């Protein structure tokens, strides 16, 4: 199967003429940050630029072909491992381990130092320790690859409209502070690549649903996690940015009428025996049974955020070993951050009817 270049040939010629992409060297090429972030070229870029404007331009190195050994290296694999994966067309199977051994295990998997450093950055240890090393390696590589696919789609679109005057790219970004009176604002960080939009450009709420296992669901089900504290979302957003430079991370604001929230109504679960039982069960990949089964039927739960990889919690002898160290805390904050957990297809459909979803960052 022939490898496909990321840039459409027509768009390639257009961008190369304007120094927004450089000629390929060793099947890799430099592209302007405005292109990797899907930003519309400025008037000077569209007309071609010289001198100081070009000198100030920032470039990012990406592979020339979407499906290639170079792409595997760009995603984060060391050259020897990338060659092995590309030649044999297989994936590496690995088990989740305790975070103390993360660096050693990632090196053994063949992950390059750049990706290891990004995942292990001490600034984001609070976020990192909510999942496993395997999760972050897989998530980062997925986001990086999806960003290449987006850049290629953008190139194809530009090629189709190469002779059409640019009107810019529409955006739904709004100021963080523009909360709607009578509404509750909740926040979620997510990679640009994970967000789906409908034909009118509106965010599809289904693309914001979390996978499992998660804090309040072992497997299956429809669960939305949002935080009322903007700082929590910002921490997750910065972690995405640290791991994938070509995938602009977003913070989505979910605005819901207070009357709708009161009608659910919220069920508060503070740190205690019930929270410990739920976290131990669900993070171990099991759904709640018996006397706890009712929790899955609650439309809205407000609870602390768990702070440990799934396998680390699953290895605990029982729920009684879940402790305060398994609760997410942010540096400089005395209070414990909480999350709003919306459960069930019906609840999500109701939210879709009354909510406003906007990108605030």
Secondary structure, DSSP 8 states (H G I E B T S, - for coil): ----BSS-HHHHHHHHHTTSB---BTTEEEEEHHHHTT----HHHHH---THHHHT--EEEEESBSSSHHHHHHHTB-HHHHHHHHHHT---------GGGHHHHHHHHTB-HHHHHHHH-GGGHHHHTTS-HHHHHHHHHHHHHHHHHHHHHHHHHHHHTTTS-----------TT---TTEEEEEEEEEGGG--B-TTS-B-GGGG---SSBTTBSSSS-EEEEBS-HHHHHHHHHHHHHH-TTS-EEEEEEEEEHHHHHHH--EEE-TTHHHHHHHHHHHTT----GGGGGGGG-SEEEEE-B-S-HHHHHTSSSGGG--GGGB---TT-SS--EEEEEESHHHHHHHHHH-EEEE--
